[in-house]
Amino acid sequence: METTKIKIVLIAILIAVPTLIFSQTKITGLQIIENVYNRETGNDMQGDLTMSLINSRGAQRVREIKQFVKDFSGMEKKIMFFVSPADVRNTSFMNWSYDEVGKDDDQWIYLPALKKVKRISSDSKSDYFMGSDFTYDDLGDRHPTDDTHRLLREETLEGETCYVVESIPKDKEYMYSRSITWVIKDKWIGLKKEFYDEDEELLKILLVKKYEKINDYWTVLSSEMHNVQKDHTTKMELADVKLDTGISANKFTERMMKRGLK
């Protein structure tokens, strides 16, 4: 009788163990997007950004940008200075993203012809940035709680095992009706992202083309956004990347936007 009891207990344990392992390893769509949002990228970063605009005929316009990013308590600040060509030289853009739930990014653009810093209003966040396929909102850092996330499946993309997550905005007036993101397991990089317009039609596809570890941080070095409805593409390539160099907090001000890289 004692042997029978032991067998029953062992069988119960064997049945429970796979269930326990599954419950411990199961992950939600929200947790996946939170891991992407919270991925360690260093205290600060600077680099040379090349923005290439390619139209449906293959004609290309190239813009050179110097970019700086720094983490502060409860927020991240980014500033971009256009270096060339001449028609956009000395234009600058600044973005402040907040960790606080429900707080929108603050954004500014400086146009040298007007000699004035202009704040980007919430109504203008859906406008496209400097002729690119990125909206002002795309350049910010969307908080995970702004959307409802659902894990659709797992699949392999470009040799990487990915979680595929659907995100639906809680704000019904948001410019995208939904997005689908392929997130690399363990690296927590969004390898691909599809954006759908208000009519549920595919609008844009963002692809990460190159990423590598710099100072032990996974860093995206090349990506492209393709507007499938306009057949227009924007390529972003980051070079001469430097992390944790101690960028001054004074770099991220309206004064610096006007001053530029002098």
C-alpha positions in Angstrom: 0.0 0.0 0.0 2.9 2.4 0.9 4.5 1.6 -2.5 1.3 2.4 -4.3 1.0 5.8 -2.5 4.6 6.6 -3.5 3.9 5.8 -7.1 0.8 8.0 -7.1 2.8 10.9 -5.6 5.6 10.4 -8.2 3.0 10.4 -11.1 1.4 13.5 -9.7 4.8 15.3 -9.6 5.7 14.2 -13.1 2.4 15.6 -14.4 2.8 18.8 -12.4 6.4 19.6 -13.5 5.8 20.3 -17.2 2.8 22.5 -16.3 4.9 24.4 -13.8 7.7 24.8 -16.3 5.3 26.1 -18.9 3.7 28.6 -16.5 7.1 29.9 -15.6 8.3 30.3 -19.2 5.1 31.7 -20.7 5.4 35.4 -21.6 2.7 37.9 -22.5 2.7 40.4 -25.3 2.9 43.3 -22.8 6.0 41.8 -21.2 7.7 41.3 -24.6 7.2 45.0 -25.6 8.2 46.1 -22.1 11.5 44.2 -22.6 12.0 46.0 -25.9 11.2 49.3 -24.2 13.6 48.6 -21.3 16.5 47.1 -23.2 19.8 48.4 -21.9 21.4 50.8 -24.4 24.0 52.6 -22.3 23.9 55.9 -20.4 24.5 58.0 -23.5 25.2 57.5 -27.2 26.5 59.6 -30.1 27.0 58.8 -33.8 26.9 59.9 -37.4 23.5 59.1 -38.9 22.9 58.9 -42.7 19.3 59.3 -43.8 18.7 58.2 -47.4 15.3 59.0 -49.0 14.5 56.8 -52.0 11.4 57.4 -54.2 9.5 55.0 -56.4 11.8 55.7 -59.4 14.9 54.9 -57.3 16.1 58.5 -57.1 17.9 59.1 -53.8 18.5 62.1 -51.5 21.0 61.7 -48.8 21.2 63.7 -45.5 24.0 63.6 -43.0 23.1 64.0 -39.3 24.9 64.1 -36.0 22.9 62.4 -33.3 23.2 62.5 -29.5 21.1 60.5 -26.9 21.3 60.6 -23.1 19.4 58.9 -20.3 18.2 61.1 -17.5 16.2 60.1 -14.4 12.7 59.2 -15.7 13.4 60.3 -19.2 15.5 60.0 -22.4 16.6 63.0 -24.4 17.7 63.0 -28.1 19.0 65.7 -30.3 19.8 65.6 -34.0 21.8 68.2 -36.0 21.6 68.2 -39.8 25.1 68.6 -41.3 24.4 68.3 -45.1 23.2 69.0 -47.8 23.1 72.8 -47.7 19.3 73.1 -47.9 18.9 71.4 -44.5 22.2 72.3 -42.9 21.9 73.6 -39.3 18.3 72.3 -39.0 18.0 70.5 -35.6 15.4 68.3 -33.9 15.0 67.4 -30.2 12.9 64.8 -28.5 12.3 64.1 -24.8 10.6 60.8 -24.0 9.2 60.2 -20.5 9.0 56.9 -18.5 5.8 58.3 -16.8 2.7 56.5 -18.0 0.4 58.6 -20.1 2.9 61.5 -20.6 3.5 62.3 -24.3 6.9 63.1 -25.8 8.0 66.7 -26.0 9.5 67.6 -29.4 11.0 70.7 -31.0 12.4 71.5 -34.4 14.7 74.4 -35.3 14.6 75.8 -38.9 17.5 78.1 -39.6 15.6 80.1 -42.3 13.1 81.1 -39.6 15.7 81.4 -36.8 13.1 80.0 -34.4 12.6 76.8 -32.4 9.1 75.4 -33.0 7.4 73.0 -30.7 5.8 70.1 -32.4 2.1 70.0 -31.3 0.2 66.8 -30.7 -1.8 67.4 -33.8 1.4 67.4 -35.9 2.8 64.2 -34.5 1.4 62.3 -37.6 3.3 64.6 -40.0 6.3 63.1 -41.8 9.7 64.2 -40.5 11.9 66.1 -43.1 10.5 64.3 -46.1 11.2 60.9 -44.6 8.9 57.9 -44.0 9.1 58.4 -40.3 6.4 60.5 -38.6 7.4 62.7 -35.6 5.7 60.1 -33.4 7.8 57.3 -34.9 10.9 59.2 -33.7 9.7 59.2 -30.1 9.6 56.3 -27.7 6.1 54.9 -27.4 5.2 53.7 -23.9 4.1 50.0 -23.7 1.0 50.9 -21.8 -0.3 53.1 -24.7 -1.3 49.9 -26.5 -3.0 46.6 -25.8 -0.5 43.8 -26.8 -1.2 40.2 -27.8 1.3 37.5 -28.5 0.3 36.0 -31.9 2.9 33.3 -32.4 6.6 32.5 -32.5 8.5 32.2 -35.8 11.9 32.5 -37.4 12.9 35.6 -39.3 16.3 36.3 -40.8 17.7 33.3 -38.8 16.4 34.7 -35.5 13.7 33.2 -33.3 11.1 35.9 -32.8 8.0 36.6 -30.8 5.3 38.1 -33.1 3.2 40.7 -31.2 0.1 42.6 -32.2 -0.3 46.1 -30.6 -3.6 48.0 -30.8 -3.6 51.6 -29.5 -5.9 52.4 -26.7 -6.5 55.9 -28.2 -8.9 55.2 -31.0 -7.8 58.5 -32.7 -4.2 57.3 -33.0 -2.7 57.5 -36.5 -2.2 53.7 -36.7 -5.0 51.2 -36.2 -2.5 48.5 -35.1 1.0 47.3 -35.6 2.7 43.9 -35.6 6.3 43.5 -34.3 8.7 40.7 -34.7 10.9 40.8 -31.5 14.1 38.8 -31.3 14.1 36.5 -28.3 16.6 37.4 -25.6 18.0 40.3 -27.6 14.7 42.2 -27.4 15.2 44.0 -30.7 12.2 44.7 -32.9 13.5 43.1 -36.1 10.5 44.0 -38.2 7.4 46.1 -37.6 4.3 46.5 -39.8 2.1 49.6 -39.4 -1.6 49.6 -40.5 -3.5 52.7 -41.3 -7.0 53.8 -40.1 -8.6 51.5 -42.7 -6.7 48.5 -41.5 -4.6 48.6 -44.7 -0.8 47.9 -44.5 0.9 51.3 -44.6 4.6 50.9 -43.7 7.1 48.2 -42.9 10.2 48.9 -40.7 13.1 46.5 -41.0 16.2 46.4 -38.9 19.0 45.5 -41.3 22.1 45.5 -39.0 22.7 45.3 -35.2 25.6 44.4 -33.1 26.9 44.5 -29.6 28.8 47.7 -28.6 30.1 48.0 -25.1 27.9 44.9 -24.3 24.7 46.7 -25.5 22.7 45.5 -28.5 22.7 48.5 -30.8 20.7 49.0 -34.0 23.1 50.3 -36.7 20.9 50.1 -39.9 17.2 50.1 -40.6 14.8 51.1 -43.3 11.2 52.2 -43.3 9.2 51.4 -46.5 5.9 53.1 -47.2 4.2 50.4 -49.3 1.3 52.7 -50.3 3.7 55.4 -51.7 6.5 53.1 -52.6 8.9 55.3 -50.8 11.8 54.2 -48.5 13.9 55.9 -45.9 17.2 54.2 -44.9 18.9 55.0 -41.6 22.5 54.1 -41.1 24.4 54.8 -37.9 28.3 54.9 -37.9 31.1 55.9 -35.6 28.9 55.0 -32.6 30.3 55.9 -29.2 28.6 54.9 -25.9 28.9 56.1 -22.3 31.2 59.1 -23.1 29.6 61.4 -20.6 27.6 63.7 -22.9 26.8 67.0 -21.1 23.2 67.5 -20.1 23.5 71.0 -21.6 23.6 69.5 -25.1 19.8 68.9 -25.0 18.5 72.5 -24.9 16.8 74.9 -27.2 19.9 77.1 -27.0 22.0 74.2 -28.4 19.4 73.6 -31.2 20.0 77.2 -32.4 23.8 77.1 -31.8 24.2 73.8 -33.7 27.6 72.0 -33.8 29.8 75.1 -33.5 
